[in-house]
Amino acid sequence: MSSELKISKQGLKDIAVTMDSYRIRVLIDAKQEILNSGVYNEEQYDTILLKMFDEELIKYKLHNFLSHQNPNDFKALKKFSDKNSVDITKTLSLLELLKNENLIAVNEIYDEVEGDENTPTLTTFKDFDIKCFEVSPSKIKSIYEPVKTIFETNNCSGCGLCAGICPVNCIDVYNGFGKIDEDKCIRCGLCYYFCPRTYLPVSVLNMVQEGALQIRNYSKVGHYLETYSARTKIEEIAKSCQDGGITSTCLHYLLDANIIDLAIGAKMSKTPWRPEPIILENKEDVLLTTGTKYVNNPNLKSLSALNKRKANLAVVGVPCMMQALLKSAIYNISIPALNHIKYRIGIFCMESFSYESLLKICELLNVEINDVKKTDINKGKFFVYTNSGDELTIPIKEIGHLAREDCEVCFDLTSESADISIGSIGSPSGWNTVLIRTEVGRELYNKLIENDLIESKELSEVKPGFPLLERVATSKKNKCNKHIDKKKEENLRFPRY
């Protein structure tokens, strides 16, 4: 084990509680089933088990610390962080776990600054008031149940991460719907642990993105460093891309320069307009992925095929996928493929459709799916362009009921958890809006400019610009909040953000 543990009565107690952890016990008990599945080899299994032990140990150390600390506030959390040489974001992520395991109750205290007709009322985080329950951790029923509960309650994002990390390969996600082979499932709860729709510590994700040490308010599009409007200069991509082709250009550069070995994205399957995950191995593969796909596609389930390949990865995906990847980085237990990801390239997304819903839209527009050349969502309308040259439209409000209900619990329009986020809202036709969120994203974008692969402008120089993007992002957050409030009123399951 990598943790340094002072051997004492309390230290031994922490070890005993950790060894009694459901997640540790099930991994040990199911070792042979895990190895037989072939998802992880024995060395990888050992690494994951020991890393999980370290994570559980520090979590229970925090619980013990809080049990003997008064007051339990943000200052106390910083004291624990300093004492145990961990980042405050790590401590906050552990706090979220303890809360979800019903070992503590956390009351967040906010200050409210009155606004006026020009300035909205501002609510800012002030402090925590944390209460520890007087109960042994080993006597609390584990919350780490299979994500079947997420599938069955219309909360699944369809990102595919649960299938991508399952140690016994018993989960599949297809067309936005997940299913579990109950006979193979070992009830380890890793799927629940990483799922972005079980619990998602949004404030921690924002802090990690910024590298901040305090909880604070962020823009309606999350943390970002710079904003641009851009389009590709690569002719082959420009001919087939949806808008500005920046996503494809990022992959083209990274693969061509051998900065990454592989990338995960989406391509069209043999069934017209039904996407499927793809592992890209060279820049020529990038052309297979151009264009927007509005049908849900579980890109992240491809991760399970990459554990045995020591390859630097880039992942392209929608907001829920970026959330899943950042959450898994925060709660890192050394799953090989996840630790090989070097670039998170996020795409804007308002909602997705099942394949059957796309067929229904085509039916409403009186067009055959085989005749569809391109689809787009713009200015409140769904566009279908046909091979015969027709442009057909239908207002989004007339097909909103066909979107996946599960997407209504998503608050994120712009892939706030990515390194670089790319979409079309805010930029002129034929251009992409680009949000640089991390230093990794900034370095990548600058390389595109240095290699003369893109044309770039400040987003502030174009119309409709950032105000429209922020307005649409706010609309999605408001819609999400209303849907979650409705679930609460009806006593239905909802994501914990």
Secondary structure, DSSP 8 states (H G I E B T S, - for coil): -------SHHHHHHHHHHHT-HHHHHHHHTHHHHHHHTSS-HHHHHHHHHHHHHHHHHHHHHHHHHHT-SS-SHHHHHHHHHHHT--HHHHHHHHHHHHHTTSEEEEEEEEEE---SSS--EEEEEEEEEEE-SS-GGGS------THHHHTTT------HHHHH-TT--EEEETTEEEE-TTT-----HHHHH-TTTB--HHHHHHHHHT-SS-----TT---SEEEEEEE--HHHHHH-SSS-HHHHHHHHHHHTTS-SEEEEEEE-SSTT-EEEEEE-SGGGGGGS-S---B---GGGGGGGSTTS---EEEEE-HHHHHHHHHHHHT----HHHHTEEEEEEE--S--B-HHHHHHHHHHTT--GGGEEEEEEETTEEEEEETTS-EEEEEHHHHGGGB-GGGGG---SS-TTSSEEEESTTS-TT-EEEEE-SHHHHHHHHHHHHTT-EEEEEGGGSSS-HHHHHHHHHHHHHHHHHHHHHHHHTT----B-
